[in-house]
């Protein structure tokens, strides 16, 4: 169904978090859930973020969407002893009220160290001063930072490891490319070794097939996320 078909139904109150697990491959247990925005229309059909954000931006509600998803995710996991993460955009990083909002949400929140904020690697690299300020605010709240949407052809991989982050996601598609690209293979090998030395967690994302799982295990990845493991769901298992 096209986005235009749901405009008349759209309300931020119908935007809810769905949860996709990140698996610890060493013991086959869920390590963390990523909380993803989904719009549920009156027919109970769900729409993914690329469809959803078009509607949100038309109504200048991006900040409120982030607040809603953070609040919904925090409430869902309040009494569940499980780590979880939420994505924030460059626009969210520029929002002067974002840190205050999160701080207010966590005033009586049990164990905020379970929370991680995911930021696109490109946004962190291209806006270093903003990112460092943003990171300082959230680290003061005991919230960790994860970089995602990494493009190994567009950024200095070793530079990423000097940023104040606890985890970095790498697409399985790029790991597969390294099989036929010697330069990328060497860069990823060095990146993985240095990440281990710096105790930065690496997560293979966009895992969709069994042969991809075998590949990332050969590379030594402990954590993975993707449709092969589970689609995002409205409830955790």
N, C-alpha and C positions, 0 to 999 in steps of 0.2 A: 504493500500500500504506500502511495506517495505521501509526503509530508502534508501537501495541500489538503489531503482528505481528513486530516485531524486538527486543522487549525481551529475550527469552530469548537472543538472539544477541549482545547488546551487550557490547562490551569496548572500552576506550579504545585498546587496541592496534590496533583496526580503524579508528580515526579517522586520516585522512591528509589532507595538504594537496592541494587542487586549485588550479589556477592560471588566473586570468583576466587577459588582457592589457589594458593601458591603451595606447591607440594615439596616436602623434604624428601628427596629421592633416597636418602640413606635409610630411612625407616618407614617410608610410605605413609607419612602422616601430614596433615595440613599444618603448615608453618605460619601462614598469615592469609587473610582474605583481603582482596582489593574490592573496595566498594564503588560500584559504577552506577551512574544515573540512568534510570529508565522511566519513560513516560508510559503510563498505563491508561488507555482510553476507556470509554464507557463500555466498549465491547470486550474489555480485558485483554486487548492486544498490546504488546510492549514494543517500544521504539527505541533504537539504539542512539547513543549520544550524537552521532553525525546528523541524524534526522532531528533530534531534539534541540540541538543548539541553534539551528536555524530559527526555530520558533522563539527560543529564549532571547536571542540577540535582537530579533525584531521588536521585542517588547522591553528591551533594555533591562532584563532581569537576571543577567549572568551572576551578579553577586548574590542575589537572593537564592538562586539555584544552588550555589555552592554552600550557602548557609544551611539551606534545607537538607542537602545531602549529608553535610557534616553532622548536623543535629540528629538526623534520622539514623545515621550509622553509629554515632556515639550512644544514642539511646538503645539501639539494638544490642550492642556489645557491652553495655554498662555492667551487666552481671554475668557475662560470659568471659571466661578467662582465655581469651584468644586475641592475638595480634591482628590489627587491621590497618588498612591504608586508604587514603582518599587523594584524588588528583586535584591539584590546583594549577591554574593557568597563569600566564604572564599578567593578564588582567587582574587576577586574584592577588598576585604579588604586588601589584601597584595600588591595590585597595588599602587605603590607610586605616580602615576599620577592621580589616581581616584579623590581625593579631589580637586586637582587643576582643573581638567576637569569640575567637578560640579560647582566649584566656578566661572569659566569663563562662564559657561552656564547661571548662575543666576545673572550676573552683572546688567542686566536691566530687570530681570524677575519680573512680578507683584506678590507680596505676596507669597514668598517662603514657608511660613508657611503652605500652602496647600499641600506641598510635604512630603511624608513619605518614608523612606527606610526600606525595610523588610529584616531581617537577620534570618537565621535558628537559633533556640534557641541553638542547639548543638554547632554551631560555636562560639556563644557568650560565652557559659559556658566553653568550652575547650580552648579558647584563650582569657582569661580575659584582659590581658594587651593590646593586639591588639584591642580588641573590645572597651575598654575604650578610647583608643587613637582615634580610628575611630569615636566613638560617639562624642567625644569632637570636632573633626573637623567639623562634620555635624551639631551639635547643634550651633556652631559658625555661621553657615549659616542659622539658624532658620529652619532647617529641622528636623522633628521628626523621631523617630526610633520605629519600630514594630518588635517583635519576632514572627516567625511562625515555622511551622514544629515541634511543641512542642511534645515531647514524655514524658508523665508524669511518666513513669516507668524508665526513663533514667536520669532524672535531678531532682534536688532539687527545687520544685515549689516555695518555699518561697525565695530561693536565687534569682530566676529570678526577683522577685519584688524589689530587691535591685539594679538591673541594671538600667542604665540611659535610660529607654525606656518609651514611652507614651502608647503603646498598646501591647497586646499579643494575639495571635490566638491559639485557642484550637480546636482540631478536634472533630466533633460531634461523631465520632466513639468511642473516649475515654470517652465522656460524657455518651454514651450508656453503655459502659463497667462498669461504676460506679454503674449501677443499680444492678449488680450482684457481685460487688467487694466492700465490706464494707470499706476496707482500702482506696481504691481509692476515694470512695464517701466522706469520711471524709476529705481526703487531698484536694479534689476539693472544698468542702464547705469552708474550711479554706482559701484556695487560693483565692476564689471569694470574701470572706469577706475582706481579707487583701488588695486585689487589689482595692476594692472600697474605703478603707481607704486611700490608697496611690494615689487615683485618676488615676489609670492605667486602660485604656479601655480594656475590654475583648471582643474578637470576636469569635463566633462559626463558624468554617469553615468546608467545605465538607458537607454542608447541602444538602440532596438529596430527602427527603421524608416529607410528611405532618406530620407524627407522630414524626419525628425528630424535626420539627419546634415546635410542641407542647411541646416536652420534654425540649428544651433549654429555652422556655418561662417559663416553670415551674421552671427552675433553675435561672431565672432572667436575662438572657442575653438580652442585648438591641440591639446588632449588630450581623449580620449573613451574611455568604457568601456561595455560592454553586450552583450547577446545578439546584436545586429546585427553586432558585430565578432567575437565568439566566446563560446561557452559556456565555463564553467570546465572545464578538462581535467586529467587526471592527469599529463600530460607537456607540456612546452612545445614549441613548434614552431621 
